[in-house]
Amino acid sequence: MPPQIKKVLIWVFWIFVVYAVFTSPDRAANILRTAWEIIINGFQNLGVFFDRLLGR
């Protein structure tokens, strides 16, 4: 992907994020909270997987 297109897409993404926060802050906070919980849950499940793989 050319650098110019990548730069434009990054700007569009951040403009959308700012727009979403200003137009619906509660929903934006819920989305962020849900994304954080998914990440944390994924790391916990990886820990369980490796513990069971090692027989602990």
C-alpha positions as CSV (number, residue, x, y, z in Angstrom):
1,M,0.0,0.0,0.0
2,P,1.5,3.4,-0.9
3,P,2.4,5.6,2.0
4,Q,0.0,8.4,0.9
5,I,-3.0,6.1,1.0
6,K,-1.9,4.6,4.4
7,K,-1.6,8.2,5.8
8,V,-5.0,9.2,4.5
9,L,-6.6,6.0,6.0
10,I,-5.0,6.7,9.4
11,W,-6.3,10.2,9.4
12,V,-9.8,9.0,8.4
13,F,-9.7,6.5,11.2
14,W,-8.8,9.1,13.8
15,I,-11.4,11.6,12.5
16,F,-14.0,8.8,12.8
17,V,-12.9,8.0,16.4
18,V,-13.1,11.7,17.5
19,Y,-16.5,12.0,15.8
20,A,-17.8,8.8,17.5
21,V,-16.6,10.1,20.9
22,F,-18.2,13.5,20.5
23,T,-21.5,12.2,19.1
24,S,-22.0,9.3,21.4
25,P,-19.5,9.2,24.3
26,D,-21.4,6.5,26.2
27,R,-21.4,4.1,23.3
28,A,-17.8,4.8,22.5
29,A,-16.8,4.0,26.2
30,N,-18.8,0.8,26.0
31,I,-17.0,-0.3,22.8
32,L,-13.6,0.5,24.3
33,R,-14.5,-1.3,27.5
34,T,-15.7,-4.4,25.6
35,A,-12.5,-4.4,23.4
36,W,-10.4,-4.2,26.5
37,E,-12.3,-7.1,28.1
38,I,-11.8,-9.2,25.0
39,I,-8.0,-8.5,25.0
40,I,-7.7,-9.4,28.7
41,N,-9.8,-12.5,28.3
42,G,-7.6,-13.6,25.4
43,F,-4.4,-13.3,27.5
44,Q,-6.0,-15.2,30.3
45,N,-7.1,-18.0,28.0
46,L,-3.5,-18.1,26.6
47,G,-2.2,-18.5,30.1
48,V,-4.7,-21.4,30.8
49,F,-3.7,-23.0,27.5
50,F,0.0,-23.0,28.3
51,D,-0.5,-24.1,31.9
52,R,-2.5,-27.1,30.7
53,L,0.0,-27.8,27.9
54,L,2.8,-27.9,30.5
55,G,0.7,-30.0,32.8
56,R,0.4,-27.6,35.6
